[in-house]
Amino acid sequence: MKKIQENLLEEIRKIEKVAEKNGTELFHASTKNPNAALVYNDKAIAILIIKELPDHFLVTPYIVDVKKWDWAESEGFSRDQIWEDERLQNMIFFPAVRKEMYEHLGISV
């Protein structure tokens, strides 16, 4: 587990360096799931999820639709329900390639 979290943090640092070179402030936060982390700024939120494969780690970025997240919470769904309900996940989280994630966060690459 520790190796997974170290690799996830390494990926976050890479993204932060790109943002810094671009003059964009970027933050990150852990989640309840140790294999996931939020990266965000005043423009948007993305989620990184890491999986351990036999010979490497795979990090997949997801774009978060904040308006739909807010809607779900206003309808009474808890954060746990949003994370766990497949229909809500499909409405709120969208897998992306790294370039799309950078654009979503307002980072030029």
HELIX and SHEET records of a PDB file:
HELIX    1   1 LYS A    2  LYS A   21  1                                  20    
HELIX    2   2 VAL A   66  SER A   74  1                                   9    
HELIX    3   3 ARG A   79  GLU A   84  1                                   6    
HELIX    4   4 GLU A   86  ILE A   92  1                                   7    
HELIX    5   5 ARG A   98  HIS A  104  1                                   7    
SHEET    1   A 5 PHE A  27  SER A  30  0                                        
SHEET    2   A 5 ALA A  36  TYR A  40 -1                                        
SHEET    3   A 5 ILE A  45  GLU A  52 -1                                        
SHEET    4   A 5 PHE A  57  VAL A  64 -1                                        
SHEET    5   A 5 PHE A  93  PRO A  95 -1                                        
END                                                                             
